[in-house]
Each structure stands twice: as C-alpha cells, then as structure tokens.
Amino acid sequence: MSQIVEYNEDNASDYEWFDGFAVIRFYADWCAPCVQNFPVFEQCASQMSTQHTRLKFGKVNVDSSPILTLRYNVYGLPSTLLFYRGQVIQRIAGVKSLSELTAIIQDAMQSHSTHD
C-alpha cells in the first residue's frame, strides 16, 4: 500500500516543490464524511501509486495546519487538491467514490502531462 504522508506547515514544501503530481486531502478528525471516506482515498493512493512514479499522496489536518488551510482556500471538508509542480490544478470537493476520484485525478494528470 502506498504511503500517505501527513503534511503540515513544516513539511508542505515536500509536495509544493515536487516535480510531479501530488494529491493532498484536507480533513479533520471530527468530520464524519472525512473519516468514513478515508479508506477510499487510501485505496486510490494504493492503486495509482503503483501505476505512476511521479505521483504522491498526502493529507493535511485542517485543525493542526491552519496556515495551509487558509493558503489553499479550503472551506469544505473533505477537500482534495491535485497539485502539479506546486500549482493547484484541480479541486475535488466532498466525498467521491473510488472510480470518481481515480477518473478525476487521471483526467487532470493527462491534460497537464500533454503540456510538457
């Protein structure tokens, strides 16, 4: 299974400066949809990481990382942001099924990979 890194203000540069795609989920422990849907995010990370070497997955707890939450204008939870070379290229709001989440990420990756 892929490693989903816990990011905060101290290590966010790891995905902000990454020369590839980063899928970062903003969540809170008190958010029931975040907790219930997290296994889908883990499954997506596991499946997609084996197919793509320039793809990393992470999560940000909004309660312990308020600066990141404000920087990326995250207001609803869960929110998943897809970064490409440090820029937000896709925002995924709310709970998604595995097939929906995978399709959104693949489409965004495909459209930005063709611009290289």
C-alpha positions as CSV (number, residue, x, y, z in Angstrom):
1,M,0.0,0.0,0.0
2,S,1.2,3.5,-0.8
3,Q,2.4,5.7,1.9
4,I,0.1,8.7,2.6
5,V,2.2,11.3,4.2
6,E,0.8,13.6,6.9
7,Y,1.7,17.1,5.9
8,N,1.7,20.3,7.9
9,E,3.3,23.7,7.7
10,D,6.8,22.2,8.4
11,N,6.9,19.7,5.6
12,A,4.5,21.1,3.0
13,S,7.4,22.1,0.7
14,D,7.8,18.4,0.0
15,Y,4.7,18.4,-2.2
16,E,4.8,22.2,-3.1
17,W,8.2,21.7,-4.7
18,F,7.6,18.2,-6.1
19,D,8.3,17.9,-9.8
20,G,5.2,15.8,-10.4
21,F,1.7,15.3,-9.2
22,A,0.6,15.4,-5.6
23,V,-2.9,14.5,-4.3
24,I,-3.4,16.2,-1.0
25,R,-6.6,15.6,1.1
26,F,-7.6,18.2,3.7
27,Y,-9.6,16.7,6.5
28,A,-10.5,16.9,10.2
29,D,-10.8,14.1,12.8
30,W,-14.3,15.5,13.8
31,C,-15.5,15.4,10.1
32,A,-17.6,12.2,9.8
33,P,-17.5,12.2,5.9
34,C,-13.7,12.6,6.1
35,V,-13.3,9.6,8.4
36,Q,-15.9,7.4,6.6
37,N,-14.4,8.1,3.2
38,F,-10.7,7.9,4.1
39,P,-10.5,4.2,3.1
40,V,-11.5,5.2,-0.5
41,F,-8.6,7.7,-0.5
42,E,-6.2,5.0,0.8
43,Q,-7.4,2.6,-1.9
44,C,-7.0,5.2,-4.6
45,A,-3.4,6.0,-3.4
46,S,-2.5,2.4,-3.3
47,Q,-3.8,1.7,-6.9
48,M,-2.5,4.8,-8.5
49,S,0.9,4.9,-6.9
50,T,1.8,1.6,-8.4
51,Q,1.0,3.0,-11.9
52,H,2.6,6.4,-11.7
53,T,6.1,7.1,-10.3
54,R,5.6,10.9,-10.4
55,L,2.6,10.8,-8.1
56,K,2.5,11.2,-4.3
57,F,-0.4,11.2,-1.9
58,G,-0.7,13.1,1.4
59,K,-3.2,14.5,3.9
60,V,-3.4,17.7,5.9
61,N,-5.3,18.0,9.2
62,V,-7.0,21.4,9.0
63,D,-7.0,21.8,12.8
64,S,-3.3,21.4,13.1
65,S,-2.4,23.2,9.9
66,P,-4.5,26.4,9.7
67,I,-1.9,28.3,7.6
68,L,-2.0,25.6,4.8
69,T,-5.8,25.5,5.0
70,L,-6.0,29.3,4.5
71,R,-3.3,29.4,1.8
72,Y,-5.3,27.0,-0.4
73,N,-8.7,28.4,0.5
74,V,-10.1,25.2,1.9
75,Y,-13.5,25.8,3.3
76,G,-15.4,22.5,3.0
77,L,-14.3,19.1,4.1
78,P,-13.1,16.8,2.8
79,S,-11.3,18.7,0.1
80,T,-8.8,17.1,-2.1
81,L,-6.4,19.2,-4.1
82,L,-4.3,18.0,-7.0
83,F,-1.0,19.8,-7.4
84,Y,1.3,19.7,-10.5
85,R,4.7,21.2,-9.9
86,G,3.4,23.1,-6.9
87,Q,0.3,24.6,-8.5
88,V,-3.2,23.6,-7.7
89,I,-4.7,22.2,-11.0
90,Q,-7.8,20.5,-9.6
91,R,-10.1,20.8,-6.6
92,I,-12.2,17.9,-5.6
93,A,-14.9,18.8,-3.1
94,G,-16.6,16.4,-0.8
95,V,-16.9,12.6,-0.8
96,K,-16.2,10.7,-4.0
97,S,-16.3,7.1,-4.9
98,L,-13.1,5.3,-5.9
99,S,-14.0,5.3,-9.6
100,E,-14.9,9.0,-9.5
101,L,-11.8,10.0,-7.6
102,T,-9.5,8.0,-9.8
103,A,-11.1,9.3,-13.0
104,I,-10.8,13.0,-11.9
105,I,-7.1,12.5,-11.0
106,Q,-6.3,10.6,-14.2
107,D,-8.0,13.2,-16.4
108,A,-6.2,16.1,-14.7
109,M,-2.8,14.3,-14.9
110,Q,-3.4,13.5,-18.6
111,S,-4.3,17.1,-19.5
112,H,-1.3,18.5,-17.7
113,S,1.2,15.9,-18.9
114,T,0.5,16.7,-22.5
115,H,1.6,20.3,-21.9
116,D,5.2,19.3,-21.0
